[in-house]
Amino acid sequence: MPVLPNIPFHIPYKSIKALDYLHEVLIQNNAASDAYFHQRCKNWFAQNQHISNMYLCGSCTDALEFSGLLAGFAPGDEIILPSYTFTSTANAFLLRGCTLRFADTSRARPNIELEQILPLINQQTRAIALIHYAGIAVDMDPILSFAKAHNILVIEDAAQCIGARYKGKYLGSIGNLGCISFHTSKIIHCGEGGALFINQESFASHAELIFEKGTNRKAYKNYETDFYEWKSIGSSYGMSEFQAAVLYAQLQGLSDVIIRQLKYWNLYHENLKELEANGTLLLPDLPDYAQINGSEYYIVLESELQRNQLQQHLESQGIQTTTHYRALHRSSFYKNRYKQQLINTDYFEACLLRLPLHFYLTEQDVLQVCKSVIRFIKN
Ligand SMILES: Cc1ncc(COP(=O)(O)O)c(C=O)c1O
């Protein structure tokens, strides 16, 4: 019989202000998209993260698909991406008929870096779509300068990264396009939600058309034209005002959330260090250029068996943990199309375990988890 967790893996952050904001949406006359709370969220990003062109979307999946449409990818184009990621990173480009080229992660952390990307580059390469696993930045400068020199786009899937930075720059705002998630599993959320950051000016006007379902409705709303009509292929990616109202309340709490997440992240790191020193565990490796948001704390065990046994042991103590991505290149959907071996991806899939980390944890919870992990490893 599974024991109900005393220490759940995740509890979504709640902001009381959301109730007042939702009430405002209910009584105003536009609850669709791109109205009052959209603007307030966008102003928040402009003021706090210097992001001047962005779209609030129904999900990060939407934002990724939006990026694929905006980039104008077509069959024959190749996209380099990690296999150690969520399906949405891949679906967005498969939907455009692109060929996927999966890069292995580095050994030190579950990110793809330039070293793993270079062998996959060829004449058909149109983009590198990368994730910053657990909000820990990829080393972007070498990738950006290579991509620029070879006319290749860089798309950041920064799903887990709100508030995390690379050399001081917010993740998602560094590549040509960047995507963020506000899914309920993230440190702040609006149920389902996401954003696309348009970091390359030349995409700006086409993005407006795609966002408005392929019409020039934006120009109409700005009194620049007497009517709006079909101008481009487009879609319906916009977040509703209900989501934007909740998101605005959550954005206002972000700095408090990050302080709390980092406090527990550091507590795990301090207390589990001795196991890493023994060589029995791999802990998250933080490069100098990465400023994290503490979105998740993971440990990497020596084998899948050991990882699964530890997970069961923690579960029996009422501590809920989760593994993470299943390698895309070996999935039942894709394995017949991709034969390459990705050793480090296999390693993280088999051996990585995520420990509870959320706003409502206590110091005592973290210490209890650490004690249970240490006791298990030492026995
Ligand atoms: C790397 C990555 N990209 C995209 C997504 C999809 O995000 P969403 O649920 O907001 O569509 C996820 C989901 O967690 C993810 O981990």
The ligand as a Gaussian input file, in Angstrom:
#p B3LYP/6-31G(d) Opt

LIG

0 1
 C       11.793000      21.412000     -21.416000
 C       10.296000      21.519000     -21.528000
 N        9.762000      22.120000     -22.595000
 C        8.443000      22.271000     -22.727000
 C        7.562000      21.819000     -21.775000
 C        6.083000      22.005000     -21.961000
 O        5.600000      23.043000     -21.156000
 P        4.036000      23.327000     -21.070000
 O        3.456000      22.280000     -20.173000
 O        3.921000      24.708000     -20.511000
 O        3.486000      23.236000     -22.447000
 C        8.059000      21.179000     -20.637000
 C        7.158000      20.710000     -19.591000
 O        7.435000      20.730000     -18.433000
 C        9.464000      21.026000     -20.501000
 O       10.005000      20.401000     -19.438000

